[in-house]
Amino acid sequence: MNHSFEVDGADYEVWLSPCKRGYRLRLRDKVIAPVAFSRQADGRGVLTIAGESEPVRFAIEGETIHVHIGGRTRILHYRDPLRALASSNQEARHLVARAPMPGVVVTTRVSPGQPVSAGMALMMIESMKLETVIRSPEDGVVDRIHFKEGESFERDAVLITLSEEGR
């Protein structure tokens, strides 16, 4: 699963995927495996990266994570991928429903020509065994469905295009 963080004014995209002994971490072009975190007590845990363990202290306040590791404290601001995608490119967002992550279409709940209202369920997708409902960003009419049930897509792909006709 893709995660985004802001640390000291810089944005970082991190991709986690399961592997035999924990997770595989991709940060930019570098892949690190295995990575595991075991929570031991309130605000404490152990981070293991490629077989080396380090004690960690942490505090979570909403989408802000305070982490103390290796004698240094960092403040990470989590960027929810769904919210970030929804707020990016406002003009294009209004007439399309985009994929918040790569996945596959499970079911389509609308058809071309159908009027929809803001927040209405358009499609169910699955990514890493997590099902997500794709909802209409605003009122409109379904103009085009870009992927059929069972088809896969990449992150930020346009899943459904809406038109303003009939609004």
Buried (B, 14 or more C-beta within 10 A) or exposed (E): BBBBBBEEEEEEEEBBEEEEEBBBBBEEEEEEBBBBEEEEEEEEBEBBBEEEEEEBEBEEEEEEBBBBBEEEEBBBBBBEBEEEBBEEEEEEBEBBBBBBBBBEBBEBEBEEEEBBEEEBEBBBBBBEEEEBEBBBBBBBBBBEBBBEEEEBBEBBBBBBBBBEEEE
